[in-house]
């Protein structure tokens, strides 16, 4: 599987851990673009489409929303633009990591609005990973960013979704034939024993 990762300042700490886990799983990270202070709109203005177009990515992970200041329904237009681009270039699965819990009130207001909007409005095909429950603590002094241990926990949760819970599994067709052959042989053996 080929992964494309886009994120913000949190992702600058999370993505390196996540990339290693993806590589250890035998998969490939074809794009990793964590940019401090960036919103989804900023990524869209700066090569999001051209990067996806040339990547052949199977999986898109967006770890964005913490810097969103557009707390209105028009935010949906920006989200839809990104989803349309992903679809256009053949992305098979999309994951969206919510904004974290902040203990700085002005930041928490927009984080909570954006996380709730995403949770309520993302299409069902987009897997929403709500990071808020594990980010209730572990903050640094700015009340927004986290300790390295918390970012490791964050990366573990996200990798569990990517590589375990919602993994894309392509089972080779020859295994169906092998499995069905064993079933047929087992039934034949039972019938033969009864006839004896």
C-alpha positions in Angstrom: 0.0 0.0 0.0 1.1 3.5 -0.7 0.3 6.2 1.8 0.0 10.0 1.5 0.1 12.0 4.7 -0.8 15.6 5.1 -0.8 17.4 8.5 0.0 20.3 10.7 2.5 20.9 13.6 1.2 17.9 15.6 1.9 15.8 12.5 5.5 16.9 12.6 5.9 14.9 15.8 3.5 12.1 14.8 4.3 11.4 11.2 7.9 10.2 11.7 6.7 7.5 14.1 3.8 6.6 11.9 6.0 6.4 8.8 8.3 3.9 10.5 5.3 1.8 11.5 4.0 1.9 7.9 7.4 0.9 6.5 7.7 -1.9 9.1 4.3 -3.2 7.8 5.8 -3.5 4.3 4.0 -0.5 3.0 5.3 2.8 1.5 4.9 6.4 2.4 4.9 8.3 -0.9 4.0 11.7 0.5 4.6 13.1 4.0 3.8 16.8 4.3 3.4 17.9 8.0 3.5 21.7 8.0 3.3 23.8 11.2 0.4 26.3 11.2 -1.1 24.9 7.9 -4.8 24.4 7.4 -6.5 22.2 4.8 -7.0 25.3 2.6 -3.3 26.0 2.8 -2.4 22.5 1.7 -4.9 22.8 -1.2 -3.2 26.1 -2.3 0.2 24.4 -2.2 0.6 21.3 -4.3 -2.0 19.0 -2.7 -3.5 18.1 -6.0 -0.2 17.8 -7.9 1.4 15.7 -5.2 -1.6 13.3 -5.1 -1.7 13.2 -8.9 1.8 11.9 -9.2 1.9 9.6 -6.1 -0.5 6.7 -7.0 -1.4 6.7 -3.3 -3.9 4.1 -2.1 -4.5 5.7 1.3 -4.8 9.4 2.2 -4.4 10.5 5.9 -5.4 14.0 6.8 -4.3 15.1 10.2 -5.7 18.6 9.9 -8.2 21.0 11.4 -6.4 22.4 14.4 -5.6 25.6 12.6 -9.0 26.0 11.0 -10.5 29.4 11.6 -13.4 29.1 9.2 -16.1 28.1 11.8 -18.9 28.2 9.3 -20.7 25.8 7.0 -18.5 27.0 4.1 -15.7 24.9 5.7 -17.4 22.0 4.1 -16.6 23.3 0.6 -12.9 23.1 1.4 -13.3 19.6 2.8 -15.2 18.5 -0.3 -12.6 19.9 -2.6 -9.9 17.7 -0.9 -12.1 14.6 -1.0 -12.9 15.2 -4.7 -9.2 15.5 -5.5 -8.5 12.2 -3.7 -11.3 10.5 -5.6 -10.0 11.9 -8.9 -6.6 10.3 -8.4 -7.8 6.9 -7.3 -7.3 7.0 -3.5 -9.0 3.9 -2.1 -9.2 4.9 1.6 -9.2 8.2 3.4 -8.6 8.7 7.1 -9.1 12.0 9.0 -7.5 12.6 12.4 -9.5 15.2 14.4 -8.0 18.2 16.0 -6.7 17.5 19.5 -8.0 18.7 22.9 -6.4 22.0 23.8 -6.4 23.5 27.3 -6.0 27.0 25.9 -9.6 28.2 25.6 -9.4 30.2 22.4 -7.8 27.3 20.6 -10.1 24.7 22.2 -13.2 26.6 20.8 -12.1 26.2 17.2 -10.7 22.7 17.8 -13.9 21.5 19.2 -16.0 23.1 16.5 -13.9 21.7 13.7 -13.7 18.2 15.3 -17.5 18.1 15.8 -18.1 19.4 12.2 -15.9 16.7 10.7 -17.4 13.9 12.9 -20.9 14.9 11.8 -20.3 15.8 8.2 -17.6 13.6 6.7 -18.9 11.0 4.3 -19.1 7.5 5.8 -16.4 6.3 3.4 -13.9 8.6 5.3 -12.7 7.0 8.5 -12.8 9.6 11.3 -10.1 9.1 14.0 -11.1 11.1 17.1 -7.9 11.9 18.9 -9.6 14.0 21.5 -10.1 11.3 24.2 -6.4 10.6 24.4 -5.4 14.2 24.3 -7.1 15.3 27.5 -3.7 15.5 29.2 0.0 15.5 28.3 0.1 19.1 27.1 3.2 21.3 27.0 3.2 24.8 28.5 1.4 26.3 25.4 -1.7 24.3 26.2 -1.9 23.2 22.6 1.1 20.9 21.8 2.1 17.7 23.6 4.9 15.7 25.2 6.8 13.2 23.1 5.2 10.4 25.1 1.8 11.7 24.2 2.7 11.9 20.5 3.9 8.3 20.6 0.5 7.3 22.0 -1.2 9.4 19.3 0.9 7.6 16.6 0.0 4.2 18.1 -3.7 4.9 17.9 -3.5 6.2 14.4 -1.4 3.3 13.2 -3.8 0.9 14.8 -6.6 2.3 12.6 -4.4 2.4 9.5 -2.7 -1.0 9.8 -5.1 -3.1 12.0 -8.7 -2.0 12.5 -9.5 -0.8 9.0 -6.6 -2.4 7.0 -7.1 -2.9 3.3 -6.7 -6.6 2.8 -6.5 -8.1 -0.7 -6.8 -11.9 -0.3 -5.4 -13.6 -3.4 -8.0 -15.6 -5.3 -5.9 -18.8 -5.2 -6.4 -18.9 -1.4 -10.2 -19.2 -2.0 -9.6 -22.3 -4.1 -7.3 -23.9 -1.5 -9.7 -23.2 1.3 -12.7 -24.6 -0.7 -10.6 -27.7 -1.7 -10.0 -28.5 2.0 -13.7 -28.1 2.7 -14.7 -30.4 -0.1 -12.0 -33.0 0.9 -13.3 -32.9 4.5 -17.0 -33.4 3.4 -15.9 -36.2 1.1 -14.0 -37.9 3.9 -17.1 -37.8 6.2 -19.3 -39.2 3.5 -16.8 -42.0 2.7 -16.6 -43.0 6.4 -20.4 -43.1 6.7 -20.7 -45.3 3.6 -18.1 -47.8 5.0 
